[in-house]
Amino acid sequence: MCSPISGTIVEIFLQHLEHIHIRPLIVSKQILFYTRYINNIPISYDIESTSQDNLTQYTNSIHTDLQFNVTRYSNCYIKFLELTIIRKTSQLETYIYRKLTATDTTIHFTCANCNEHKLAVYRHYTERMLNQTLYAARQIQNVQQFFTYPTKTFSHLQ
């Protein structure tokens, strides 16, 4: 059985590796953007300073037990967690990404469950929509897709 602190130890180890090996690439502007969420790491790099092959070879040589796989974006977009990041000429646009397996099913309004349980998913969707930089058309689309309860139900929420 694993130790309850193994996740913490792994996080400390990965932060140490990032500080020693990735931070110099960020400081030298070879890597323009780097973030990590568990095992998903989107990296944006300067194609004039380095290449994808060099970067992949370097990251795979950091530690023998770590293997990095490259997923290139296609059609100017890439999916990261719940986001679709689209590269436009002068900016990046983000949209909420839903996997094909997502059912978007919530507890029906007339169900006997308590309102706290029924409204929890809507609170989550609202917070996500308001805290992510989405364009107005996408926000309206998200509202129409998820808010199927009567409007008066949400009047008391803050």
C-alpha positions as CSV (number, residue, x, y, z in Angstrom):
1,M,0.0,0.0,0.0
2,C,1.2,3.5,-0.8
3,S,2.2,6.0,1.8
4,P,-0.3,8.8,2.5
5,I,2.5,11.4,1.9
6,S,3.6,9.9,-1.4
7,G,1.7,12.5,-3.4
8,T,3.4,15.3,-1.5
9,I,6.8,13.8,-2.0
10,V,6.2,13.4,-5.7
11,E,5.1,17.1,-5.9
12,I,8.2,18.2,-4.1
13,F,10.4,16.1,-6.4
14,L,8.7,17.5,-9.5
15,Q,9.0,21.1,-8.3
16,H,12.7,20.5,-7.6
17,L,13.2,19.1,-11.1
18,E,11.3,22.1,-12.6
19,H,13.3,24.6,-10.7
20,I,16.7,23.0,-11.7
21,H,15.9,22.1,-15.3
22,I,12.9,24.0,-16.6
23,R,13.4,27.3,-14.9
24,P,16.6,28.1,-16.8
25,L,14.8,27.5,-20.1
26,I,12.1,29.9,-19.0
27,V,14.6,32.6,-17.9
28,S,16.5,32.3,-21.2
29,K,13.1,32.6,-23.1
30,Q,13.5,29.3,-24.9
31,I,10.2,28.2,-23.1
32,L,7.6,31.0,-23.2
33,F,4.9,29.3,-21.2
34,Y,5.0,26.3,-18.9
35,T,2.4,25.0,-16.5
36,R,1.8,21.6,-15.0
37,Y,-1.4,20.0,-13.7
38,I,-0.7,16.5,-12.5
39,N,0.7,14.9,-15.7
40,N,-0.5,17.4,-18.2
41,I,2.1,20.0,-19.2
42,P,1.4,22.5,-22.0
43,I,4.6,24.2,-23.1
44,S,4.9,27.0,-25.6
45,Y,8.4,27.5,-26.8
46,D,10.4,29.9,-29.1
47,I,10.9,28.2,-32.4
48,E,13.9,30.4,-33.1
49,S,15.7,29.4,-29.9
50,T,14.9,25.7,-29.8
51,S,13.1,23.0,-31.6
52,Q,10.5,20.5,-30.6
53,D,12.9,17.6,-30.9
54,N,15.6,19.3,-28.9
55,L,13.1,20.2,-26.1
56,T,11.7,16.7,-26.0
57,Q,15.1,15.1,-25.9
58,Y,16.2,17.5,-23.1
59,T,13.1,16.9,-21.0
60,N,13.4,13.1,-21.4
61,S,17.0,13.2,-20.3
62,I,16.1,15.0,-17.0
63,H,15.3,11.8,-15.2
64,T,15.4,8.1,-16.3
65,D,11.9,7.4,-14.9
66,L,10.2,10.3,-16.5
67,Q,9.0,10.1,-20.1
68,F,7.6,13.1,-21.9
69,N,5.4,12.6,-24.9
70,V,4.6,15.4,-27.3
71,T,1.1,16.2,-28.5
72,R,1.2,18.8,-31.2
73,Y,-1.7,21.1,-31.6
74,S,-3.7,20.7,-34.8
75,N,-5.8,23.3,-36.6
76,C,-4.4,25.9,-34.3
77,Y,-6.0,24.4,-31.1
78,I,-5.1,22.1,-28.3
79,K,-7.2,20.7,-25.4
80,F,-5.9,21.1,-21.9
81,L,-8.0,19.9,-19.0
82,E,-11.5,21.4,-19.5
83,L,-10.2,24.1,-21.9
84,T,-9.8,24.3,-25.6
85,I,-7.0,26.8,-26.4
86,I,-7.2,28.3,-29.8
87,R,-4.3,30.2,-31.4
88,K,-5.4,33.3,-33.3
89,T,-3.1,35.7,-35.2
90,S,-2.5,38.0,-32.2
91,Q,-4.1,36.2,-29.2
92,L,-5.2,33.0,-27.6
93,E,-8.9,32.2,-27.1
94,T,-10.2,29.8,-24.5
95,Y,-13.4,27.8,-24.6
96,I,-14.7,25.2,-22.2
97,Y,-14.0,21.8,-23.6
98,R,-16.4,18.9,-23.0
99,K,-15.3,15.4,-23.8
100,L,-17.5,13.3,-26.1
101,T,-18.2,11.0,-23.1
102,A,-19.7,13.9,-21.0
103,T,-23.4,13.5,-20.5
104,D,-24.0,17.0,-19.0
105,T,-26.8,15.3,-17.0
106,T,-27.9,17.0,-13.8
107,I,-30.5,16.2,-11.3
108,H,-33.9,17.2,-12.7
109,F,-35.6,20.2,-11.1
110,T,-38.7,18.2,-10.1
111,C,-36.7,15.5,-8.4
112,A,-37.0,15.0,-4.7
113,N,-33.4,15.7,-3.9
114,C,-32.6,18.8,-1.8
115,N,-32.0,22.0,-3.7
116,E,-28.4,22.2,-2.5
117,H,-27.6,19.0,-4.3
118,K,-29.5,20.0,-7.4
119,L,-27.8,23.4,-7.6
120,A,-24.3,22.3,-6.8
121,V,-23.4,21.6,-10.5
122,Y,-24.9,24.9,-11.6
123,R,-22.7,26.7,-9.0
124,H,-19.7,24.9,-10.4
125,Y,-20.6,25.8,-14.0
126,T,-21.3,29.4,-13.1
127,E,-18.0,29.8,-11.2
128,R,-16.1,28.2,-14.1
129,M,-17.8,30.4,-16.7
130,L,-17.2,33.6,-14.7
131,N,-13.6,32.8,-13.8
132,Q,-12.4,31.8,-17.2
133,T,-11.8,34.2,-20.0
134,L,-14.5,33.3,-22.4
135,Y,-16.0,35.3,-25.2
136,A,-19.5,36.6,-24.9
137,A,-20.9,34.2,-27.5
138,R,-19.5,31.2,-25.7
139,Q,-20.8,32.4,-22.3
140,I,-24.3,32.7,-23.7
141,Q,-23.9,29.2,-25.3
142,N,-22.8,27.8,-21.9
143,V,-25.7,29.4,-20.1
144,Q,-28.2,28.0,-22.6
145,Q,-26.7,24.6,-22.5
146,F,-26.7,24.1,-18.7
147,F,-29.3,26.3,-17.1
148,T,-32.5,24.4,-17.7
149,Y,-34.0,25.2,-14.3
150,P,-36.6,27.9,-13.9
151,T,-35.0,31.3,-13.6
152,K,-36.5,32.0,-10.2
153,T,-34.5,29.1,-8.8
154,F,-31.3,31.1,-9.2
155,S,-32.5,34.4,-7.9
156,H,-31.2,33.8,-4.4
157,L,-27.7,32.6,-5.4
158,Q,-24.8,35.0,-5.1
